[in-house]
Amino acid sequence: MLPDIVLIDISMPKLNGIEAAGKILRNNAAERIIILSAHSDKHFVVAGFKAGVSGYVLKTLIVEDLISALHAVMVNKLFLSPQITDVVIEDYTK
């Protein structure tokens, strides 16, 4: 039995969370993945969504955002911690 959602840390010793997410999704495209990260840098966020993750939650906001993220991805929506939305869309608003 496969999990409905995978929570994965972006920083891991041998394979980072973005690379691991890509491998997981190549093996099971139906999988939903939420990245947990201390990094709010847009390059990490964009790379995660390009790899196919469904959510990106900052560890500093995990209590506030994790339940919202789980609810969103369970109904096939994307989730991004609201505190980093500005960082991601900054280039598009200039």
C-alpha positions as a printed NumPy array, in Angstrom:
array([[  0.   ,   0.   ,   0.   ],
       [  1.379,   3.41 ,  -0.987],
       [  1.031,   6.535,   1.156],
       [ -1.396,   9.273,   0.123],
       [  1.107,  12.023,   0.937],
       [  4.864,  12.017,   1.479],
       [  6.437,  14.65 ,   3.748],
       [ 10.07 ,  15.108,   2.822],
       [ 12.808,  17.337,   4.172],
       [ 14.656,  19.338,   1.544],
       [ 18.007,  18.836,   3.315],
       [ 19.075,  15.218,   3.544],
       [ 22.578,  13.694,   3.638],
       [ 22.872,  11.854,   0.312],
       [ 19.957,  13.014,  -1.818],
       [ 18.188,  16.319,  -1.331],
       [ 14.41 ,  16.43 ,  -1.03 ],
       [ 13.903,  17.856,  -4.515],
       [ 15.897,  15.056,  -6.135],
       [ 14.151,  12.463,  -3.975],
       [ 10.741,  13.912,  -4.882],
       [ 11.585,  13.655,  -8.581],
       [ 12.552,   9.992,  -8.178],
       [  9.438,   9.192,  -6.166],
       [  7.186,  10.883,  -8.72 ],
       [  8.856,   9.124, -11.656],
       [  7.996,   5.815,  -9.993],
       [  4.479,   6.83 ,  -8.939],
       [  3.015,   9.913, -10.608],
       [ -0.076,   9.731,  -8.378],
       [  2.006,  10.422,  -5.263],
       [  1.598,  13.797,  -3.535],
       [  4.696,  15.268,  -1.916],
       [  5.061,  18.164,   0.509],
       [  8.55 ,  19.543,   1.054],
       [  9.457,  20.73 ,   4.539],
       [ 12.249,  23.269,   4.434],
       [ 14.094,  25.923,   6.366],
       [ 14.901,  27.574,   3.011],
       [ 12.643,  30.35 ,   1.74 ],
       [ 14.886,  31.055,  -1.246],
       [ 12.805,  31.103,  -4.428],
       [ 15.253,  28.822,  -6.24 ],
       [ 14.48 ,  25.985,  -3.822],
       [ 10.737,  26.653,  -3.981],
       [ 10.614,  26.829,  -7.781],
       [ 12.834,  23.754,  -8.147],
       [ 10.522,  21.815,  -5.845],
       [  7.402,  22.658,  -7.828],
       [  9.194,  21.976, -11.119],
       [ 10.064,  18.534,  -9.731],
       [  6.347,  17.976,  -9.219],
       [  5.789,  18.498,  -5.507],
       [  2.341,  19.563,  -4.353],
       [  3.371,  21.682,  -1.405],
       [  6.217,  23.619,   0.166],
       [  6.053,  24.358,   3.9  ],
       [  8.599,  26.351,   5.854],
       [  9.776,  24.526,   8.975],
       [  9.532,  27.738,  10.972],
       [  5.799,  27.784,  10.168],
       [  5.116,  24.063,  10.297],
       [  2.559,  24.319,  13.098],
       [  0.597,  26.999,  11.254],
       [  0.863,  25.625,   7.71 ],
       [  1.187,  21.849,   7.75 ],
       [ -2.488,  21.038,   8.323],
       [ -3.509,  23.53 ,   5.622],
       [ -0.975,  21.971,   3.264],
       [ -2.258,  18.455,   3.942],
       [ -5.859,  19.518,   3.31 ],
       [ -4.923,  21.307,   0.077],
       [ -2.901,  18.509,  -1.489],
       [ -5.508,  15.896,  -0.529],
       [ -7.922,  17.667,  -2.905],
       [ -5.247,  18.028,  -5.607],
       [ -4.431,  21.675,  -4.929],
       [ -0.972,  23.147,  -4.555],
       [  0.169,  24.708,  -1.299],
       [  2.858,  27.267,  -0.593],
       [  3.49 ,  28.766,   2.84 ],
       [  1.932,  32.218,   2.488],
       [  5.015,  33.874,   3.993],
       [  7.103,  32.934,   0.938],
       [  4.542,  33.72 ,  -1.759],
       [  6.028,  37.189,  -2.28 ],
       [  9.495,  35.7  ,  -2.74 ],
       [  8.255,  33.379,  -5.489],
       [  6.132,  35.875,  -7.43 ],
       [  8.507,  38.839,  -7.036],
       [  9.948,  38.445, -10.564],
       [  6.466,  38.371, -12.086],
       [  5.312,  41.58 , -10.448],
       [  8.24 ,  43.73 , -11.582]])
